[in-house]
Amino acid sequence: MSTSVTAPPTKSASPLRTPRKKHTPGKPKRSLLLTGLMALMVVYTVAPLIWLVINSTKTQAGLGASNGLWFAHDFALWDNISTTFTYHDGIFVRWLLNTLLYVVLGAGGATLLAVLGGYALAKFDFPGKRGIFAVVIGAVAVPGTALAVPTFLMFSKMGLTDTPWAVIIPSLVSPFGLYLMWVFAAEAIPTELLEAARMDGANEVRTFFQVALPLLAPGIVTVLLFTTVATWNNYFLPLIMLKDPNWYPLTLGLSAWNSQAETIGGDVIFNLVITGSLLTIIPLIAAFLFLQKYWQSGLAAGSVKE
């Protein structure tokens, strides 16, 4: 007697069930919330720049007679620029040169020290390295404004206040730049590459300049941009260190013009303050656009083929 075994019925797909849409790996997902937040951030960032550009084209009378978000009848941008450079015996040009001096010596020196220190901390072992790491992290967490008053007291005893060195020397210290170069050098420079250069007879100086420095290019540009922006926009430190207007940077000089414009009976120069503010941000925009290609081209400089 034979028994037949019947297989259990297979579950058939329900005709009402809709198949799931597979996500294409090359196509990113879209989020309406993130898109809306990014749009708000763009408006928040670009709106002040648009306002600055529009109002820089107006005369002093046009600023009060027209809407702040639209152009006036008279286009006075070139006249405002010319007056800004020649007002008060061309003091704006002196402030611009002072700012360039502080950036070249302060931001440039801070970048150089950050590169040298970051490379040494990343590729050399020595006693006290962990202690230095703790000090650097602690210095990053301390805001610069908290150190301004103690720095002023120290520089006052040394007789360096009201001199360019009172702005340049504190700008040479960049804990964040040092930490950034430390982390970048540890990942971008293979230790095997350094050992190969030493085995070929290269000393430490030649190894750094010919082997390590080209690989550090993206990190150097990043630190240079950070220190340049910090030094260019520095306001509080020059405010407490400098009294002579001939040594003012642009930030402090424009603030003095703004205070003069708000004084009762003083010169009405709001249009010069706005035009000067526009001229102040142009070098920063140019620096970002010029250094962007070096930044992007060297992002993979530290990769190693296995």
Secondary structure, 3 states (H helix, E strand, C coil): CCCCCCCCCCCCCCCCCCCCCCCCCCCCCCCHHHHHHHHHHHHHHHHHHHHHHHHCCCCHHHHHHCCCCCCCCCCCHHHHHHHHHHHHHHHHHHHHHHHHHHHHHHHHHHHHHHHHHHHHHHHCCCCCHHHHHHHHHHHHHCCHHHHHHHHHHHHHHHCCCCCCHHHHHHHCCCHHHHHHHHHHHHHHCCHHHHHHHHHCCCCHHHHHHHHHHHHCHHHHHHHHHHHHHHHHCCCHHHHHHCCCHHHCCHHHHHHHHHHHHHCCCCCCCHHHHHHHHHHHHHHHHHHHHHHHHHHHHCCCCCCCCC
